[in-house]
Amino acid sequence: MMILITGASGNVGREVLKQTAQTGAKIRAAYQDVGKVNAPSGIEVATVDFGQPETLKVALQGVDRVFLVGPPTARLPSLEQKAVDVIKHSNIQQLVKLSAMGGRDSTFPRQHAESEDYILSTGIPYTFLRPNGFMQNLINYSAGTINAQNAFYGSEGDGKVSHIDVRDIAAVAAKVLTEDGHVGKAYTLTGPESLSNAQIAEILSDLLDRKINFVNLAPEQLKQALLAAGVPEWNANALIDLQRFYREGKAANATQDVEWFLGGKGINYNQFLRDYRAAFEVRQEATR
């Protein structure tokens, strides 16, 4: 059996590649530019650009299962539709799509819901993985200000979120890609607990032995800060909408799906922060 993993250089795809490779499965990893990657030894690589369907057609040769990851841009539904149009004419046995928790209540999950609908319309054997927000996004978006200002920012107020560690998403994906019995299923993947940003700040403060504050901003303030940091306007608007979704408590539900797959609780926020502590530690320039 051959598995094609798209988005293999991204936050989730990279970890899915790593954990699926550990099962001994035969894998082809898809990148937009294979010249800029360092794939694990023994892994086939392919250049895939969803905007150029012919590249995917070539990468699908001999493939039985596909892990589909679209880019977090306004074009996600159209790009994934192009990919699905190619996939439906191949001989794959299962399409595993990285989707999102939230249905149509916010911009990012709404895009994924549209892609899910299109996949369903094609009759391709599917499995949908619908994770909540990633714990690793605290590093991606906030490590800089935590290090420089002992603070991080958002507009989700006291809203609680059952964030999930990307490593747990990948552990589930690796099982779905290498085991039978998951076709036609959708799994909602969350962490084991729901926390507000103020609670996360408390955990960080205890771990780092310095006071870390969460600063709640008005949505427009946060948007202007994102734009000033170079975030494209569509992405900034989508992130603000996601903050609203969190603020309204619509991402607080913690499911049992990860526990069912892994046979135990998933990684909690405390463990995540301990594992990635170095990302939040202040680094002082060496004295000259």
SULGIHU-V884201 format. One record per residue. N is the residue number from 1. RES is the residue in one letter. SS is DSSP state (H for helix, E for strand, - for the rest). D_LAST is the distance of its C-alpha to the last C-alpha in whole Angstrom. Layout:
# SULGIHU-V884201
n: {N;N}
res: {RES;RES}
ss: {SS;SS}
d_last: {D_LAST;D_LAST}
This chain:
# SULGIHU-V884201
n: {1;2;3;4;5;6;7;8;9;10;11;12;13;14;15;16;17;18;19;20;21;22;23;24;25;26;27;28;29;30;31;32;33;34;35;36;37;38;39;40;41;42;43;44;45;46;47;48;49;50;51;52;53;54;55;56;57;58;59;60;61;62;63;64;65;66;67;68;69;70;71;72;73;74;75;76;77;78;79;80;81;82;83;84;85;86;87;88;89;90;91;92;93;94;95;96;97;98;99;100;101;102;103;104;105;106;107;108;109;110;111;112;113;114;115;116;117;118;119;120;121;122;123;124;125;126;127;128;129;130;131;132;133;134;135;136;137;138;139;140;141;142;143;144;145;146;147;148;149;150;151;152;153;154;155;156;157;158;159;160;161;162;163;164;165;166;167;168;169;170;171;172;173;174;175;176;177;178;179;180;181;182;183;184;185;186;187;188;189;190;191;192;193;194;195;196;197;198;199;200;201;202;203;204;205;206;207;208;209;210;211;212;213;214;215;216;217;218;219;220;221;222;223;224;225;226;227;228;229;230;231;232;233;234;235;236;237;238;239;240;241;242;243;244;245;246;247;248;249;250;251;252;253;254;255;256;257;258;259;260;261;262;263;264;265;266;267;268;269;270;271;272;273;274;275;276;277;278;279;280;281;282;283;284;285;286;287;288}
res: {M;M;I;L;I;T;G;A;S;G;N;V;G;R;E;V;L;K;Q;T;A;Q;T;G;A;K;I;R;A;A;Y;Q;D;V;G;K;V;N;A;P;S;G;I;E;V;A;T;V;D;F;G;Q;P;E;T;L;K;V;A;L;Q;G;V;D;R;V;F;L;V;G;P;P;T;A;R;L;P;S;L;E;Q;K;A;V;D;V;I;K;H;S;N;I;Q;Q;L;V;K;L;S;A;M;G;G;R;D;S;T;F;P;R;Q;H;A;E;S;E;D;Y;I;L;S;T;G;I;P;Y;T;F;L;R;P;N;G;F;M;Q;N;L;I;N;Y;S;A;G;T;I;N;A;Q;N;A;F;Y;G;S;E;G;D;G;K;V;S;H;I;D;V;R;D;I;A;A;V;A;A;K;V;L;T;E;D;G;H;V;G;K;A;Y;T;L;T;G;P;E;S;L;S;N;A;Q;I;A;E;I;L;S;D;L;L;D;R;K;I;N;F;V;N;L;A;P;E;Q;L;K;Q;A;L;L;A;A;G;V;P;E;W;N;A;N;A;L;I;D;L;Q;R;F;Y;R;E;G;K;A;A;N;A;T;Q;D;V;E;W;F;L;G;G;K;G;I;N;Y;N;Q;F;L;R;D;Y;R;A;A;F;E;V;R;Q;E;A;T;R}
ss: {-;E;E;E;E;-;-;-;-;-;H;H;H;H;H;H;H;H;H;H;H;-;-;-;-;E;E;E;E;E;E;-;-;H;H;H;-;-;-;-;-;-;-;E;E;E;E;-;E;-;-;E;H;H;H;H;H;H;H;-;-;-;-;-;E;E;E;E;-;-;-;-;-;-;-;H;H;H;H;H;H;H;H;H;H;H;H;-;-;-;-;-;-;E;E;E;E;E;-;-;-;-;-;-;-;-;H;H;H;H;H;H;H;H;H;H;H;H;H;H;H;H;-;-;-;E;E;E;E;E;E;-;-;E;-;-;H;H;H;H;H;H;H;H;H;H;H;H;H;-;E;E;E;E;-;-;-;-;-;-;E;-;-;E;-;H;H;H;H;H;H;H;H;H;H;H;H;H;-;-;-;-;-;-;E;E;E;E;E;-;-;-;-;-;E;-;H;H;H;H;H;H;H;H;H;H;H;H;-;-;-;-;E;E;E;E;-;-;H;H;H;H;H;H;H;H;H;H;-;-;-;-;H;H;H;H;H;H;H;H;H;H;H;H;H;H;H;-;-;-;-;-;-;-;-;-;H;H;H;H;H;H;-;-;-;-;-;-;H;H;H;H;H;H;H;-;H;H;H;H;-;-;-;-;-;-;-;-}
d_last: {57;54;52;50;47;46;43;41;38;38;37;40;41;39;39;43;43;41;43;46;45;45;49;50;51;51;49;48;45;45;42;42;40;40;38;35;36;36;39;39;41;45;45;47;45;47;46;47;47;49;50;52;54;55;52;52;56;55;52;55;57;58;56;58;55;53;50;49;46;46;43;43;44;47;49;48;52;53;51;52;56;55;54;57;59;58;58;61;63;61;62;60;61;58;56;53;52;48;50;49;50;51;54;55;53;50;49;47;50;52;51;51;55;56;55;57;60;60;59;62;64;64;65;62;62;59;56;54;51;50;47;45;42;39;37;34;34;32;29;30;31;29;26;24;25;25;21;21;24;25;28;30;33;37;40;42;43;44;45;45;44;45;42;42;39;39;40;43;44;44;46;49;48;48;52;53;53;54;57;60;61;59;61;62;59;57;54;52;49;47;45;46;46;45;42;41;38;38;39;36;33;35;34;31;30;32;30;26;27;26;28;29;31;34;35;38;38;42;42;42;39;37;39;37;34;35;36;33;31;33;35;39;41;44;41;40;44;44;41;42;46;44;43;46;48;45;46;50;49;51;48;49;51;50;52;53;53;50;51;54;53;50;52;50;48;45;41;41;38;36;36;35;32;31;31;29;27;24;24;24;21;18;15;12;9;6;4;0}
